[in-house]
Amino acid sequence: MKLIDKEALLLALRKKRYSKQSLDLIESQPVVDAIPVDWVMTYYKYRLMPRPVQWFEAIQIMIEDWEKENEQTN
C-alpha cells in the first residue's frame, strides 16, 4: 500500500475536470494516520538524537508530539 495526499490529489483532479463519480470514489476512500518519513528523520535528528532514550520511549514521544502538531491543523 502507498499513501497519498488525498486533498492534493482531489485538488489536482478538480482542475482537470474529472467526473464527479471519480472524485466521489477518491473521497470515499479510508483515511490512514501516517507520519511522513522526512518529519521522523528531522524529529529524530533534532529532538531525540541529542539525548539518550530507549527506542520504545522515542516512538511514544514522537507519536505524542506528532498528534499535538496535527491537532492544530485538523
N, C-alpha and C positions, 0 to 999 in steps of 0.2 A: 504494500500500500504506500502511496505517496500522498503527502498532504499538500494542499494548495491554499492560497489566499482567496477564499470564496468571494469576498467583497470585490477584490481587484478583478477577478475573472468576470463577475457579473457586470461590473462597470465597463470592461473592455467589450463584452458581448453586446451590451446595450448600444454602444457607439457604432457597432457594425450591424445593428438591426436584426439580431437573431429573433427567431419566433418566440412568442410568449410561452409556448409549450416547452421549448428548450430552456428558457430562463427559469420556468417553474420547476423543471426537473432538477436543475442545479440547486435552486433554492431549497428544495425538499430534502437534500442530502444531509446525513447526520453531521453534527459538528463534534470535533475531537479536540480536546485541550492539547496543545503542543507548545513546547518551549523551543524557540529557534536555536540551532547549534551555535550561531555566532554570539547569541546572548549568553549561552552557557560558557563558551570559551572566554569571553570578556569578563563575565562574572567571576569565573574561577581565577583568572589572571590577577584581577584587581581586588577581589574580596576574600577569596579563600586561600590562595597560594601563600600570602604573607603570614598566615597563622596556621599552626598545626591543628587539624581537625580530622576526626575519623570519617571515612567515606560516607557512611550512612548519615552522620550528622551533617556533613556537607550537602548531601542531597536534600535532606529535610529543610535546612536553612535556605537553600536555593529555591525550592518549591514555594516555601512561605513568602520569600521576597518577590518571586515572580507573580504570585497571586495578589500580593499587595500592589505591585506596579499596575497590574491589569484591572484591578477593581476601579481604578481611576479612569480608565479608558472605556470600560464596558458599561 
